[in-house]
Amino acid sequence: MLYHVFSELSVIGGENVIAVDIVLGIVSFFVVVVGSLGIGTLMGLAGAFSTRFTRHMRVMEPMIVVVIPYLAFIIAEMFHLSGILSYVEITYSNTLRFVKKLGSTFLMITLEGLDGI
């Protein structure tokens, strides 16, 4: 994000940059940060809500752990926001903590099954 702000300021030229340009760069930085965190949070809530209905299909829960963060990344990039920041928000937020726990349980069971091979 900062790269794009500084490249636009360099296109304008150092001698032509005024205070309004700097303020707009700072505002656009915060718009990207807040928008990315918002998308990550909304997708995390969607993932947490969707796992309520997978009680009878436990196979779907690990797929939700993988697909929802990737979907948050793609949606944020689609709106020219920070996909990495939305991915970090959804991965490290509390909204998908129990889903990640189920995913790690699935991984442990899978690796335990491969132990006999």
Buried (B, 14 or more C-beta within 10 A) or exposed (E): BEEEBEEBBEEEEEEEBEEEBEEBBEEBBEEBBEBBBBBBBBBBBBBBEBBEEBEEEEEBBBEBBEBBBEBBBBBBBEEEBBBEBBBBBBBEBEBBEEBBEBBEEBEEEEEEEEEEE
